[in-house]
Amino acid sequence: MVTGDRRNDDELAEGVARWVAARPGLVPGGAPDGRALRVESVAHAAGGMANETLLVELGPHHPGIVLRLPPLEPTFPDYDLAPQAAVQNAAAAHGVAAPAPALAVDDLQWIGCPFLVMPRVRGDIPGPAPLFDPYVGGLGPDARARLHGALLDTVAAVHAVPWERHGLAEVLPGTRLADALDRWDAYVAWAGEGEPLPALVEALAWCRRTCPDDAGADAVLLWGDVRPGNLVLDAEQRVVAVLDWDLAAIGPAEMDLGWLFGLDFMMDSLFGESVPGFLTTAESIRRYEVATGRVPRHLDWHEVFALVRALAVNDRHQRITRSRRRAENPMGPLLLGRMATARPGE
């Protein structure tokens, strides 16, 4: 569920119904067989923490739509939804299963805030912790390997999107590691409300001291939040939708790989085991290399930087909910421990 408070369901349903009635030509999927579109239900999605996500049913002849709204208590300082729409449409145009067409609506008359609207794609969505997720746990080893392999193939497909052709550099953050460090320094200062988590301050300083030289490195479109829980899968673990483009950017491909491996490290460190059947780090790297022709570099450094970003967002969520003291966040010691073992020059 979204972190913090959320808007009133009845008021949202009324506003969404008015938008659909007034703008039927903008609704993804259109009006099948010339039938008039009518909102039958609006419900909050179970997943997602950085946005309010609404599932809208438009009758038995329409697949439905999904709306993403900025949260009442923001995870990020800026919620310009137009870049997300541009990324999803560009990715979909090049074979990535991003829900498209995606449309950013900034007219506040409908529900009192901007929103992103896209087609609803139905299927299975793994939970945020694959090790304990009933869907993942119910799969056999071969199906788990297919799922994890599909995740790596999706990353490779995202990195192949010709971002310059679609003008994404004009709407997304990019393209150098120095730019990314500046952005996350600013984020930690904003999210920390004058009292940033000490582990984040220490780790960001380490990242700056040891930042690899990325001059001449190929910049790619970055998905930003690489994990199984951002995939919608069919019965054969094929990817039918790629979700959650809030952290999309332009930069070194290793930023996405570091995020994936950093989350794997965190889960393994917290719970002492990995998901049986998932690819090992070495197998994942090899699969990515075969798919892209790229040989990832400086992955230790990128894993630490990814853990910095993940902890910064996690700490922000805890500040919003005020459910736990920041000093109790287990990710802080894990980040510092990973930093101590990293070999950033390799």
C-alpha positions in Angstrom: 0.0 0.0 0.0 1.0 3.6 -0.4 3.1 5.0 2.4 1.1 7.5 4.5 -2.4 8.8 4.0 -4.4 8.3 0.8 -7.2 10.1 -0.9 -10.9 9.3 -0.5 -12.1 6.4 -2.7 -15.5 7.8 -3.4 -14.2 11.2 -4.5 -11.6 9.5 -6.7 -14.2 7.3 -8.3 -16.4 10.3 -9.1 -13.5 12.3 -10.6 -12.3 9.4 -12.7 -15.8 8.7 -14.0 -16.1 12.4 -15.1 -12.7 12.2 -16.9 -13.6 9.0 -18.7 -17.0 10.4 -19.8 -15.5 13.7 -20.9 -12.3 12.3 -22.6 -13.2 8.9 -24.0 -10.8 9.3 -26.9 -7.9 9.5 -24.4 -8.7 6.4 -22.5 -6.1 3.6 -23.4 -7.9 0.8 -25.2 -10.6 3.1 -26.5 -14.3 2.0 -26.6 -14.5 -1.6 -27.8 -17.1 -2.2 -30.5 -18.2 1.4 -30.3 -19.6 0.9 -26.8 -19.8 3.8 -24.4 -17.2 3.7 -21.7 -18.5 3.6 -18.1 -16.5 3.3 -14.9 -17.8 0.3 -12.9 -15.3 0.4 -10.1 -12.2 2.2 -8.8 -10.0 0.5 -6.2 -6.6 1.1 -4.7 -4.0 -1.5 -5.8 -2.4 -3.6 -3.0 1.2 -2.8 -4.1 3.2 0.3 -4.5 4.6 2.7 -1.9 5.7 5.8 -3.7 2.4 6.5 -5.5 -1.3 5.9 -5.1 -2.2 3.4 -7.8 -5.9 3.0 -8.8 -7.3 0.0 -10.7 -10.3 1.1 -12.8 -12.8 -1.3 -14.3 -14.6 -0.2 -17.5 -16.9 -3.1 -18.1 -16.6 -6.7 -19.4 -15.5 -5.6 -22.9 -12.6 -3.4 -21.8 -9.3 -4.6 -20.1 -9.4 -1.6 -17.7 -7.0 1.1 -16.9 -4.5 2.0 -14.2 -4.0 5.5 -12.7 -0.9 6.5 -10.8 -1.3 9.6 -8.5 1.3 11.5 -6.5 1.1 10.5 -2.9 -0.3 12.9 -0.3 3.0 12.5 1.7 5.7 12.5 -1.0 8.5 9.9 -1.3 10.2 12.2 -3.8 10.4 16.0 -4.0 9.1 16.1 -7.6 6.2 14.3 -9.2 6.3 15.3 -12.8 4.5 12.4 -14.4 5.2 13.4 -18.0 8.7 11.8 -18.0 7.3 8.5 -16.9 4.8 8.5 -19.7 7.5 9.4 -22.2 9.7 6.5 -21.0 6.9 3.9 -21.0 5.9 4.9 -24.6 9.5 4.9 -25.8 10.2 1.5 -24.2 7.0 0.0 -25.6 7.9 1.2 -29.1 11.0 -0.9 -28.9 9.6 -4.1 -27.6 9.8 -3.7 -23.9 6.5 -4.7 -22.3 5.9 -1.3 -20.6 2.2 -0.5 -20.4 1.4 1.8 -23.3 0.0 4.2 -24.4 0.7 6.1 -21.2 -0.7 9.6 -20.8 0.1 12.2 -18.2 -2.9 14.3 -17.3 -2.1 17.6 -15.5 -5.6 19.1 -15.4 -6.6 19.3 -11.7 -10.3 19.5 -12.3 -10.8 15.8 -12.4 -9.4 14.4 -9.1 -7.5 17.4 -7.7 -4.0 16.3 -8.7 -2.1 15.2 -11.9 -2.2 11.5 -12.8 -0.7 9.0 -15.1 -3.1 6.7 -17.0 -2.1 3.5 -18.8 -3.7 0.2 -19.9 -4.2 -2.4 -17.2 -2.2 -5.6 -17.9 -3.3 -8.6 -15.9 -1.1 -11.4 -14.7 0.9 -12.5 -11.7 3.0 -10.0 -9.8 5.7 -11.3 -7.4 5.7 -9.7 -3.9 8.4 -7.4 -2.6 10.3 -10.1 -0.8 10.6 -13.1 -3.3 12.0 -15.4 -0.6 8.7 -15.3 1.3 6.3 -14.6 -1.6 3.5 -17.2 -2.0 3.6 -16.8 -5.8 7.4 -17.4 -6.1 7.3 -20.1 -3.4 4.6 -22.0 -5.4 6.8 -22.2 -8.5 9.1 -25.1 -9.2 12.9 -24.5 -9.7 12.6 -24.3 -13.5 9.8 -21.7 -13.3 11.8 -19.7 -10.8 14.8 -19.8 -13.2 12.5 -18.6 -16.0 11.2 -15.8 -13.9 14.7 -14.6 -12.9 16.0 -15.0 -16.4 13.1 -13.0 -17.8 14.0 -10.2 -15.3 17.6 -10.1 -16.7 16.3 -10.1 -20.3 14.0 -7.2 -19.5 16.9 -5.2 -18.1 18.9 -5.9 -21.3 15.9 -4.9 -23.4 15.4 -1.6 -21.5 19.1 -0.8 -22.0 18.7 -1.3 -25.8 16.0 1.4 -26.1 17.4 4.2 -28.3 16.8 7.0 -25.7 18.4 9.8 -27.8 16.0 9.1 -30.6 13.0 9.7 -28.3 14.4 12.8 -26.7 14.5 11.2 -23.3 17.6 13.1 -22.3 15.5 16.2 -22.2 13.1 14.8 -19.6 15.2 12.4 -17.6 18.1 12.8 -15.2 21.4 11.8 -16.7 24.0 10.9 -17.8 27.2 10.8 -15.7 27.8 9.3 -12.3 28.7 12.7 -10.9 25.2 13.9 -11.8 23.7 10.9 -10.1 25.7 11.5 -6.9 24.6 15.2 -6.9 21.0 14.1 -7.2 21.1 11.6 -4.4 23.1 14.0 -2.2 20.2 16.5 -2.7 17.6 13.8 -2.1 19.2 12.6 1.2 19.3 16.3 2.4 15.6 16.8 1.4 14.3 13.5 2.7 16.3 13.7 5.9 14.6 16.8 7.0 17.8 18.3 8.4 18.7 15.0 10.2 20.0 12.6 7.5 20.8 9.0 8.5 24.5 8.8 9.4 25.1 5.7 7.4 23.9 7.5 4.3 26.1 10.5 4.8 29.1 8.2 5.3 28.3 6.0 2.3 27.7 8.9 0.0 31.1 10.4 1.0 32.7 7.0 0.2 30.9 6.9 -3.2 32.3 10.3 -4.1 35.9 9.3 -3.0 35.9 6.1 -4.9 33.7 7.0 -7.9 34.9 5.3 -11.1 35.7 7.3 -14.1 32.8 6.8 -16.5 34.2 9.0 -19.3 33.5 7.2 -22.5 31.1 4.7 -21.0 27.9 4.1 -22.9 24.9 5.7 -21.3 21.7 3.7 -21.5 18.0 4.1 -20.5 17.8 2.9 -16.9 14.7 1.3 -15.5 15.7 2.4 -12.0 13.8 -0.2 -9.9 14.9 -3.6 -11.1 13.2 -6.3 -9.1 10.7 -9.2 -9.7 7.9 -7.3 -8.0 7.9 -4.8 -10.9 7.0 -7.4 -13.4 3.6 -8.8 -14.5 4.0 -12.4 -15.7 1.8 -14.8 -17.6 1.4 -18.5 -16.7 4.7 -19.4 -18.3 6.7 -16.6 -16.4 6.9 -14.5 -19.6 6.9 -10.8 -18.9 3.6 -9.1 -20.0 4.2 -5.7 -18.3 7.2 -3.8 -16.8 6.1 -1.5 -14.0 7.4 1.4 -11.9 9.4 3.8 -13.8 9.7 6.5 -11.1 13.5 6.2 -10.9 14.1 6.0 -14.7 17.2 7.9 -15.7 20.0 7.9 -18.3 23.3 6.6 -17.1 25.7 3.6 -16.9 24.1 0.2 -17.3 25.8 -0.9 -14.1 23.4 1.3 -12.1 20.5 -1.0 -12.9 22.7 -4.1 -12.3 24.0 -2.7 -9.0 20.4 -2.2 -7.9 19.4 -5.8 -8.7 22.5 -7.3 -7.0 22.3 -4.9 -4.1 18.7 -6.0 -3.3 19.8 -9.6 -3.6 22.7 -9.0 -1.2 20.4 -7.3 1.3 17.9 -10.1 1.3 20.6 -12.7 1.6 22.2 -10.8 4.4 19.0 -10.3 6.3 17.6 -13.8 6.0 20.7 -16.0 5.3 19.5 -17.5 2.0 18.6 -16.7 -1.6 15.6 -17.8 -3.6 16.2 -21.4 -4.8 16.2 -21.5 -8.5 17.1 -17.9 -9.1 20.3 -17.2 -11.0 23.5 -16.6 -9.1 25.2 -13.3 -9.5 27.8 -14.8 -11.9 25.0 -16.4 -14.0 23.1 -13.2 -14.1 26.1 -11.2 -15.3 26.8 -13.8 -18.0 23.2 -13.8 -19.2 23.3 -10.0 -19.4 26.6 -10.0 -21.2 25.3 -12.5 -23.8 22.1 -10.4 -24.3 23.9 -7.0 -24.7 27.5 -7.6 -25.6 28.5 -5.4 -22.7 30.9 -6.4 -19.9 29.8 -4.7 -16.7 32.5 -2.9 -14.8 32.9 -1.6 -11.2 29.9 -3.7 -9.9 31.1 -3.5 -6.3 30.9 0.3 -6.4 27.6 0.2 -8.1 26.2 -2.2 -5.6 27.1 0.1 -2.7 25.6 3.1 -4.6 22.5 1.2 -5.2 22.2 0.3 -1.5 22.6 4.0 -0.7 19.7 4.8 -3.0 17.5 2.0 -1.6 18.2 2.9 2.0 17.5 6.6 1.3 14.1 5.8 -0.1 13.4 3.3 2.7 14.3 5.8 5.3 12.0 8.3 3.7 9.2 5.8 4.0 9.9 5.3 7.6 9.9 9.0 8.3 6.5 9.3 6.7 5.0 6.4 8.6 6.9 7.1 11.8 6.4 3.4 12.5 10.0 2.7 13.6 13.0 4.7 14.8 15.5 5.5 12.1 18.3 4.0 14.2 16.6 0.6 14.0 16.8 0.4 10.2 18.7 -2.8 9.5 19.8 -1.6 6.1 22.2 0.9 7.6 24.7 -1.6 9.1 24.3 -3.8 5.9 25.3 -0.8 3.7 28.3 -0.1 5.8 29.3 -3.7 5.9 29.0 -4.0 2.1 31.0 -0.8 1.7 33.8 -2.3 3.8 34.1 -5.3 1.6 33.8 -3.5 -1.8 36.6 -3.3 -4.2 35.6 -0.2 -6.1 38.4 -0.2 -8.6 37.5 -3.6 -10.1 
